Amino acid sequence: MDRALLKKQSTDNAVEEIKNRLDIIETVSEHIVLKKSGRNYWGLCPFHKEKTPSFSVNAEKGIYKCFGCGEGGDSISFLMKVNNTSFWETMVMLAQKFNIELPEAGVTSESSEYKKQILEINKYAAEFYKKMLLENKEAKNYLLKRGINETIIEEFSLGFAPVSADELIKKYDKDILQKIGLLSFKNRIIIPIQDEKGNFIAFGARAMADSQGPKYLNSPESPVFNKSRSLFGLYQAKDSIKELDSVILMEGYFDVISAHSHGLANVVATLGTALTEQHIRIVARYSESRRIYLAFDSDEAGVNATNRGAEIIKSAFSGLGEIRHFDENFADSTVKQDRTACEIRVITTNTGKDPDEFLREHGAEAYKELINSAPLLIDYQINRIINLNEKISSPQDKAKLGKEVIPLLSEIRNSIIRNEYIKLVAGRLSIDEESLNIEVRKNLQKVTYPQANKNGLLFKNQEEKYVLAQKNLLSLYFLNNEKFAPLCINNYIKEVELSDTHLNLIKKHIDEIIDEFNDSDKLFKELLNKLAENEEAKKVLTDLIYRVEDKKDLNFELLEQYLTDHILYLKTYQVSERQKQLRASYYADNNDDTSSELHQQKVKELISERRL
Ligand SMILES: [Zn+2]
């Protein structure tokens, strides 16, 4: 085989592998929060401004469609659009991400190699640090004193960085070691930071001696480490988050490690940075009901972090339903899940201790009680205001607190619950209930609530209706109905003329491959392959998949009726359009007798055709 052909073949294989590795939910979730509702996932469209979700993802088919702006396609279309990149740029990016060689696009490239190299060095370093820990009694004792045993040391690959980094320098380039921060760790406990797959992407390093500053050092950001996208402990916690359907967010490395050593495994921490929407999107992927516990420190900084964190979470879930505001036992869990976008609860130790200290002092059972009785965010925030109110006496300060409570109350959508809270707050803050009610209602008008908006686009004129009918018709190829297999649909549709270029192209491909792919799913996959680099056609194809949804429940007779009605409509439309054209040209050249006669002949033919 000649070299060019070989290169092309390996590129095709690479593209194929990238496509197989792509998961639409994962891809889209990196950019917006999705919520499952019915068969599909919904979220706020990243391509147009909206407050209620009309962006839908079909995990089974690996496609998305926005009912607001009409965007649609597969994972690759999504990435091209969201990153504003070409097909090849997107492929290059993905090849680098998945560490797949893409020779034709020149991806054996430095950046991919550099990433690989960092991961390799980090892996080696983690092993080296672990070996050093086992050899260093002082460091091992330090961990044992903090209640961390060998199982946990193993699970988190904890280590110790000696004063000398010679062992690393002997093996790797000093400049790179310097760049990724490994030369700055001296006489420190090493806490490796892993990504979701377990790769070592960075390190945290805690000073052994109190005289040693700073207390913590972290690896700098690198091509493999982005603080605002990484959560400490996720690799160890992800299974438990899924299983318990909840996640506890803490502040420090040792909070997380301590929680794990006390048998609480659904715990992660941000890495010395404030919580970001990206963090929330990551944990949202693992917990379906999105129950998020904020377990920050109880000091003032911790309270601020809690409030800020809550805002970030709300913003990440905005438009997807309400934040859970009350503990209802009467509604069953599926109803609850569908109505609420997420549930935020706050764990406070009240003793001013951080989770690590609390766990070591009071044990796992006591902390589990704190989890079980953790108030919903709204209760936590209102309680805080009530407690503050009891500590102050100046009327101005009290008025200020009253103002703080109004936006909280306005967020409660259920009016019965809201009124209960207003009564409670008015009583505790000694404010007039009616005036608080009025203030809250004024504020309510500013808050918009999500409404279901899943209707298709309304067509504006006859021509749009005509194209829509063509789409409806072609969508039937994807019915996945044994009685209406693609070949059978093809028998009906074979002779139908299509006016839309993309539909024509799709139909042309269908005709070419239908003998080989007489199965809706396989046909769709093959079409996606054929149209891989044609974004517009892919958008139309996605649209067809969504259009077929509401036809899946129709029985054989109704489907047949639907087919024949549509075919008749299309034919009638085409005939009347041709008549219009003929009439126009008849009037344009009615001086010419022969051409007039010809026209009349054609009109007659058309009329008889229409009677069919
Ligand atoms: Zn949109």
Boltz pocket constraint, residues with backbone or C-beta under 6 A from the ligand:
constraints:
  - pocket:
      binder: B
      contacts: [[A, 45], [A, 46], [A, 47], [A, 48], [A, 55], [A, 66], [A, 67], [A, 68], [A, 69], [A, 70], [A, 71]]
      max_distance: 6.0
